[in-house]
């Protein structure tokens, strides 16, 4: 399977703790109710946005997490956020920091990639940087 799945569509598929992984990108906002194993790309939000994972979020080997951030010109900085209710397993995923649009960034700016209530396991294997038009 290829393409993109919106989180609101996954909302109905991931009920009752079902485990699934698909070879496509997960994009959008909303909630995922079951355990989610990402096997290709996770791109939370709609430049930027938030997704709530009501159970575990696991990244497979070689998975990419596309994290979009927008620098503020007159307002605050904004960025994607994943709220994980239980366990966050990074494995050896790749972190792709994507600057979405123009903005002002200064040394010391901080962004939260994920919040999690349970266990954090693994680290990002490497960092990439992408400029999103």
Residue frames as a rotation matrix with the C-alpha (Angstrom) as fourth column:
UNK 1
0.588 0.809 0.000 0.00
0.809 -0.588 0.000 0.00
0.000 0.000 -1.000 0.00
UNK 2
-0.623 -0.774 0.113 1.28
0.773 -0.631 -0.066 3.46
0.123 0.046 0.991 -0.76
UNK 3
0.021 0.619 0.785 0.06
0.333 -0.745 0.578 6.98
0.943 0.249 -0.222 -0.13
UNK 4
-0.878 -0.262 0.400 -0.98
-0.224 -0.515 -0.828 8.85
0.423 -0.816 0.393 2.97
UNK 5
-0.101 0.845 -0.526 -3.51
0.764 0.404 0.503 8.06
0.637 -0.351 -0.686 5.67
UNK 6
-0.194 0.133 0.972 -5.11
-0.408 -0.912 0.043 10.80
0.892 -0.388 0.231 7.66
UNK 7
-0.966 -0.251 0.059 -5.20
-0.144 0.337 -0.930 10.31
0.213 -0.907 -0.362 11.43
UNK 8
-0.340 0.905 0.256 -8.98
-0.854 -0.183 -0.487 10.72
-0.394 -0.384 0.835 11.53
UNK 9
0.363 0.385 -0.849 -9.26
-0.738 0.674 -0.010 7.68
0.568 0.630 0.529 9.23
UNK 10
-0.496 -0.637 -0.590 -6.89
-0.084 0.712 -0.697 5.69
0.864 -0.296 -0.407 11.44
UNK 11
-0.641 0.322 0.697 -9.03
-0.767 -0.294 -0.570 6.65
0.021 -0.900 0.435 14.42
UNK 12
0.423 0.902 0.085 -11.66
-0.898 0.430 -0.099 4.14
-0.126 -0.035 0.991 13.32
UNK 13
0.480 -0.284 -0.830 -9.14
-0.365 0.796 -0.483 1.44
0.798 0.535 0.278 12.33
UNK 14
-0.466 -0.873 -0.146 -7.07
-0.156 0.243 -0.957 1.34
0.871 -0.423 -0.250 15.50
UNK 15
0.190 0.619 0.762 -9.79
-0.892 -0.214 0.397 0.66
0.409 -0.755 0.512 18.05
UNK 16
0.916 0.333 0.224 -9.61
-0.401 0.751 0.524 -2.03
0.006 -0.570 0.822 20.73
UNK 17
0.341 -0.875 0.344 -5.81
-0.542 0.116 0.832 -2.29
-0.768 -0.471 -0.435 20.85
UNK 18
0.914 -0.039 0.404 -5.37
0.328 0.658 -0.678 -3.73
-0.240 0.752 0.614 17.37
UNK 19
0.011 -0.961 -0.278 -1.82
-0.027 -0.278 0.960 -3.78
-1.000 -0.003 -0.029 16.10
UNK 20
0.753 0.190 0.630 -1.13
0.598 0.202 -0.776 -2.76
-0.275 0.961 0.038 12.55
UNK 21
-0.136 -0.790 -0.597 1.58
-0.009 -0.602 0.798 -1.27
-0.991 0.114 0.074 10.39
UNK 22
0.772 0.441 0.457 1.27
0.469 0.089 -0.879 -0.02
-0.429 0.893 -0.138 6.83
UNK 23
-0.334 -0.904 0.265 3.76
0.836 -0.155 0.526 0.99
-0.435 0.398 0.808 4.19
UNK 24
0.203 0.397 0.895 2.52
0.685 -0.710 0.160 4.55
0.699 0.581 -0.417 3.82
UNK 25
-0.835 -0.476 0.278 2.86
0.184 -0.716 -0.673 7.93
0.519 -0.511 0.685 5.51
UNK 26
0.088 0.826 -0.556 0.63
0.987 0.004 0.162 8.84
0.136 -0.563 -0.815 8.44
UNK 27
-0.869 -0.313 0.384 -0.22
0.302 -0.949 -0.092 12.56
0.393 0.036 0.919 8.33
UNK 28
-0.026 0.918 0.396 -2.84
0.112 -0.391 0.913 14.84
0.993 0.068 -0.093 9.83
UNK 29
-0.739 -0.106 0.665 -4.27
-0.593 -0.364 -0.718 15.55
0.318 -0.925 0.206 13.26
UNK 30
0.350 0.925 -0.146 -6.66
-0.634 0.349 0.691 13.77
0.690 -0.150 0.708 15.61
UNK 31
0.087 -0.233 0.969 -6.41
-0.900 0.399 0.177 10.64
-0.427 -0.887 -0.175 17.76
UNK 32
-0.184 -0.164 -0.969 -5.18
-0.523 0.851 -0.045 7.09
0.832 0.499 -0.242 17.25
UNK 33
0.522 0.580 0.625 -6.90
-0.817 0.129 0.562 4.74
0.245 -0.804 0.541 19.69
UNK 34
0.993 -0.116 0.002 -4.86
0.112 0.966 0.234 1.53
-0.029 -0.232 0.972 19.41
UNK 35
0.223 -0.974 0.037 -1.21
0.190 0.080 0.979 0.56
-0.956 -0.212 0.203 19.37
UNK 36
0.975 0.052 -0.216 0.49
-0.191 -0.303 -0.934 2.06
-0.114 0.952 -0.286 16.32
UNK 37
0.130 -0.953 0.273 3.68
0.429 0.303 0.851 0.72
-0.894 0.006 0.448 14.75
UNK 38
0.755 0.052 -0.654 5.02
-0.462 -0.666 -0.586 3.07
-0.466 0.744 -0.478 12.09
UNK 39
0.434 -0.584 0.686 7.00
0.558 0.772 0.304 1.35
-0.707 0.250 0.661 9.34
UNK 40
0.092 -0.427 0.899 7.77
0.929 -0.290 -0.232 4.26
0.360 0.856 0.370 6.99
UNK 41
-0.777 -0.379 0.502 6.97
0.274 -0.923 -0.271 7.92
0.566 -0.073 0.821 7.80
UNK 42
0.128 0.769 -0.626 5.08
0.987 -0.160 0.006 9.69
-0.095 -0.619 -0.779 10.57
UNK 43
-0.803 -0.285 0.523 4.30
0.380 -0.922 0.081 13.34
0.459 0.264 0.849 9.78
UNK 44
-0.277 0.701 -0.657 2.09
0.910 -0.028 -0.414 14.65
-0.309 -0.712 -0.630 12.58
UNK 45
-0.164 0.311 -0.936 -0.12
0.291 -0.892 -0.347 17.64
-0.943 -0.329 0.056 12.03
UNK 46
0.510 0.348 0.787 -1.09
0.860 -0.201 -0.469 19.96
-0.004 0.916 -0.402 9.25
UNK 47
-0.124 -0.784 0.608 1.95
0.720 -0.493 -0.489 22.25
0.683 0.377 0.626 9.27
UNK 48
-0.880 -0.426 -0.209 2.15
-0.247 0.787 -0.566 22.01
0.406 -0.446 -0.798 12.31
UNK 49
0.201 0.976 0.079 -0.40
-0.667 0.077 0.741 20.13
0.718 -0.202 0.667 14.41
UNK 50
-0.518 -0.288 0.806 -1.02
-0.837 0.365 -0.408 17.62
-0.177 -0.886 -0.430 17.19
UNK 51
0.079 0.519 -0.851 -1.91
-0.401 0.798 0.449 13.92
0.913 0.306 0.271 17.28
UNK 52
-0.011 -0.001 1.000 -2.90
-0.983 0.186 -0.011 12.04
-0.186 -0.983 -0.003 20.43
UNK 53
-0.320 -0.149 -0.936 -1.89
-0.373 0.928 -0.020 8.37
0.871 0.342 -0.352 20.62
UNK 54
0.426 0.663 0.616 -4.17
-0.819 -0.007 0.574 6.71
0.385 -0.748 0.540 23.15
UNK 55
0.958 -0.215 0.191 -1.83
0.100 0.871 0.481 3.74
-0.270 -0.442 0.856 23.55
UNK 56
0.135 -0.988 0.069 1.73
0.365 0.114 0.924 2.83
-0.921 -0.099 0.376 22.47
UNK 57
0.915 -0.068 -0.398 3.55
-0.388 -0.418 -0.821 4.48
-0.110 0.906 -0.409 19.59
UNK 58
0.324 -0.814 0.483 6.40
0.210 0.559 0.802 2.43
-0.922 -0.159 0.352 18.11
UNK 59
0.534 -0.281 -0.797 8.82
-0.806 -0.452 -0.381 3.29
-0.253 0.846 -0.468 15.32
UNK 60
0.902 -0.240 0.359 10.21
0.313 0.936 -0.162 0.46
-0.298 0.259 0.919 13.21
UNK 61
-0.041 -0.999 -0.028 13.82
0.499 -0.044 0.865 0.31
-0.865 0.022 0.501 12.04
UNK 62
-0.781 -0.393 0.485 14.54
0.610 -0.315 0.727 2.96
-0.133 0.864 0.486 9.41
UNK 63
0.295 0.950 0.105 11.29
0.953 -0.301 0.047 4.82
0.077 0.086 -0.993 10.08
UNK 64
-0.735 -0.483 0.475 11.31
0.476 -0.867 -0.145 8.60
0.483 0.120 0.868 9.61
UNK 65
0.161 0.735 -0.659 9.62
0.917 -0.359 -0.176 11.08
-0.366 -0.575 -0.731 11.93
UNK 66
-0.404 -0.196 0.894 9.01
0.649 -0.749 0.130 14.31
0.644 0.633 0.430 9.97
UNK 67
0.023 0.302 -0.953 8.83
0.922 -0.376 -0.097 17.04
-0.387 -0.876 -0.287 12.61
UNK 68
-0.003 0.049 0.999 7.62
0.700 -0.713 0.037 20.38
0.714 0.699 -0.032 11.24
UNK 69
-0.054 -0.031 -0.998 8.38
0.848 -0.530 -0.030 23.63
-0.528 -0.848 0.054 12.97
UNK 70
0.348 0.247 0.904 7.48
0.704 -0.706 -0.078 27.20
0.619 0.664 -0.419 12.12
UNK 71
-0.644 -0.650 -0.403 9.50
0.764 -0.511 -0.395 30.16
0.051 -0.562 0.825 13.36
UNK 72
0.413 0.828 -0.380 7.59
0.848 -0.502 -0.172 33.11
-0.333 -0.251 -0.909 14.73
UNK 73
-0.309 -0.469 0.827 7.92
0.688 -0.710 -0.146 36.54
0.656 0.524 0.543 13.17
UNK 74
-0.410 0.213 0.887 5.67
-0.512 -0.858 -0.031 38.39
0.755 -0.467 0.461 15.61
UNK 75
0.611 0.699 0.371 4.13
-0.734 0.325 0.596 35.52
0.296 -0.637 0.712 17.54
UNK 76
0.245 -0.505 0.827 5.33
-0.658 0.540 0.525 32.37
-0.712 -0.673 -0.200 19.27
UNK 77
-0.687 -0.510 -0.517 7.13
-0.722 0.561 0.406 29.51
0.083 0.652 -0.754 17.58
UNK 78
0.411 0.820 0.398 4.97
-0.807 0.530 -0.261 26.51
-0.425 -0.214 0.880 16.74
UNK 79
-0.646 -0.657 -0.389 5.71
-0.752 0.635 0.177 22.87
0.130 0.406 -0.904 16.03
UNK 80
0.108 0.615 -0.781 4.19
-0.345 0.760 0.551 19.41
0.932 0.209 0.294 15.69
UNK 81
-0.481 -0.227 0.847 3.42
-0.876 0.145 -0.459 17.51
-0.018 -0.963 -0.269 18.89
UNK 82
-0.140 0.399 -0.906 2.73
-0.165 0.893 0.419 13.84
0.976 0.209 -0.059 19.55
UNK 83
-0.140 0.195 0.971 0.92
-0.988 -0.094 -0.123 13.11
0.067 -0.976 0.206 22.84
UNK 84
-0.298 -0.058 -0.953 1.57
-0.241 0.970 0.016 9.45
0.924 0.234 -0.303 23.71
UNK 85
0.504 0.650 0.568 -0.59
-0.707 -0.067 0.704 8.03
0.496 -0.757 0.426 26.52
UNK 86
0.971 -0.143 0.192 1.53
-0.003 0.795 0.607 4.97
-0.240 -0.589 0.771 27.26
UNK 87
0.254 -0.944 0.209 4.88
0.386 0.297 0.873 3.84
-0.887 -0.141 0.440 25.78
UNK 88
0.849 -0.135 -0.511 6.98
-0.493 -0.552 -0.673 5.65
-0.191 0.823 -0.535 23.17
UNK 89
0.375 -0.728 0.574 9.47
0.396 0.686 0.611 3.39
-0.838 -0.001 0.545 21.38
UNK 90
0.528 -0.253 -0.811 11.81
-0.647 -0.738 -0.191 5.31
-0.550 0.625 -0.553 19.08
UNK 91
0.819 -0.324 0.474 13.88
0.470 0.852 -0.229 2.27
-0.330 0.411 0.850 18.13
UNK 92
-0.360 -0.921 -0.149 16.44
0.546 -0.338 0.767 3.68
-0.756 0.195 0.624 15.70
UNK 93
0.579 0.690 0.435 14.14
0.778 -0.308 -0.548 6.02
-0.244 0.655 -0.715 13.77
UNK 94
-0.570 -0.686 0.452 15.40
0.796 -0.596 0.100 8.99
0.201 0.417 0.887 11.78
UNK 95
0.186 0.572 -0.799 14.42
0.639 -0.688 -0.344 12.50
-0.746 -0.447 -0.494 12.91
UNK 96
-0.424 -0.222 0.878 13.77
0.854 -0.420 0.306 14.86
0.301 0.880 0.368 9.97
UNK 97
-0.214 0.293 -0.932 13.44
0.527 -0.769 -0.362 18.46
-0.822 -0.569 0.010 11.16
UNK 98
-0.294 0.221 0.930 11.42
0.925 -0.177 0.335 20.35
0.239 0.959 -0.152 8.57
UNK 99
-0.741 0.041 -0.670 11.26
0.208 -0.935 -0.287 24.13
-0.638 -0.352 0.685 8.56
UNK 100
-0.118 0.810 0.575 7.77
0.988 0.154 -0.015 24.95
-0.100 0.566 -0.818 7.27
UNK 101
0.717 0.421 0.555 7.76
0.555 -0.827 -0.089 28.40
0.422 0.372 -0.827 5.70
UNK 102
-0.184 -0.778 0.601 9.73
0.156 -0.627 -0.763 31.47
0.970 -0.047 0.237 6.63
UNK 103
0.875 0.453 -0.170 10.30
0.252 -0.127 0.959 32.36
0.413 -0.883 -0.225 10.22
UNK 104
0.221 -0.792 0.569 12.75
-0.701 -0.534 -0.472 33.57
0.678 -0.295 -0.673 12.80
UNK 105
0.816 -0.089 -0.571 14.78
0.373 0.836 0.403 31.01
0.442 -0.541 0.715 14.73
UNK 106
0.400 -0.707 0.583 17.28
-0.752 -0.617 -0.233 31.85
0.525 -0.345 -0.778 17.42
UNK 107
-0.474 -0.621 -0.624 19.82
-0.056 0.729 -0.683 29.75
0.879 -0.288 -0.380 19.28
UNK 108
-0.981 0.079 0.179 18.18
-0.172 0.086 -0.981 28.24
-0.093 -0.993 -0.071 22.32
UNK 109
-0.120 0.972 -0.201 14.71
-0.967 -0.069 0.244 27.80
0.223 0.224 0.949 20.74
UNK 110
-0.900 -0.130 0.415 13.18
-0.278 0.906 -0.320 24.61
-0.334 -0.404 -0.851 22.17
UNK 111
-0.117 0.854 -0.507 10.50
-0.897 0.128 0.423 22.34
0.426 0.505 0.751 20.72
UNK 112
-0.327 0.111 0.938 8.80
-0.583 0.758 -0.293 19.34
-0.744 -0.643 -0.183 22.31
UNK 113
-0.760 0.005 -0.650 8.58
-0.577 0.456 0.678 16.43
0.300 0.890 -0.344 19.86
UNK 114
-0.102 0.695 -0.712 6.56
0.173 0.717 0.675 14.08
0.980 -0.054 -0.193 22.08
UNK 115
-0.281 0.078 0.957 4.99
-0.954 -0.134 -0.269 13.97
0.107 -0.988 0.112 25.49
UNK 116
-0.123 0.229 -0.966 4.53
-0.152 0.957 0.246 10.50
0.981 0.177 -0.083 26.98
UNK 117
0.442 0.422 0.792 3.09
-0.827 -0.149 0.542 9.11
0.347 -0.894 0.283 30.19
UNK 118
0.993 -0.036 0.114 4.81
-0.007 0.934 0.356 5.72
-0.120 -0.355 0.927 30.24
UNK 119
0.308 -0.928 0.211 8.21
0.371 0.321 0.872 4.46
-0.876 -0.190 0.443 29.15
UNK 120
0.740 -0.251 -0.624 10.57
-0.653 -0.493 -0.575 5.98
-0.164 0.833 -0.529 26.57
UNK 121
0.401 -0.608 0.686 12.76
0.249 0.792 0.557 3.48
-0.882 -0.052 0.469 24.74
UNK 122
0.255 -0.409 0.876 15.38
0.961 0.210 -0.181 4.03
-0.110 0.888 0.447 22.05
UNK 123
-0.050 -0.319 -0.946 16.91
0.098 -0.945 0.313 7.11
-0.994 -0.077 0.079 20.45
UNK 124
0.918 0.270 -0.289 16.87
-0.233 -0.223 -0.947 8.69
-0.320 0.937 -0.142 17.03
UNK 125
0.511 -0.737 0.442 19.60
0.738 0.640 0.214 7.13
-0.441 0.216 0.871 14.90
UNK 126
-0.643 -0.730 0.231 20.34
0.752 -0.546 0.369 10.30
-0.143 0.411 0.900 12.95
UNK 127
0.087 0.602 -0.794 19.12
0.302 -0.775 -0.555 13.79
-0.949 -0.191 -0.249 12.18
UNK 128
-0.434 -0.121 0.893 18.12
0.896 -0.159 0.414 15.23
0.092 0.980 0.178 8.80
UNK 129
-0.384 0.341 -0.858 16.99
0.169 -0.887 -0.429 18.75
-0.908 -0.310 0.283 7.93
UNK 130
-0.413 0.386 0.825 14.38
0.910 0.137 0.391 19.57
0.038 0.912 -0.408 5.28
UNK 131
-0.843 0.241 -0.480 13.03
-0.152 -0.964 -0.217 22.95
-0.515 -0.110 0.850 4.15
UNK 132
-0.286 0.847 0.449 9.31
0.889 0.409 -0.205 22.81
-0.357 0.340 -0.870 3.36
UNK 133
-0.817 -0.055 0.574 8.13
0.377 -0.805 0.458 25.55
0.437 0.590 0.678 0.96
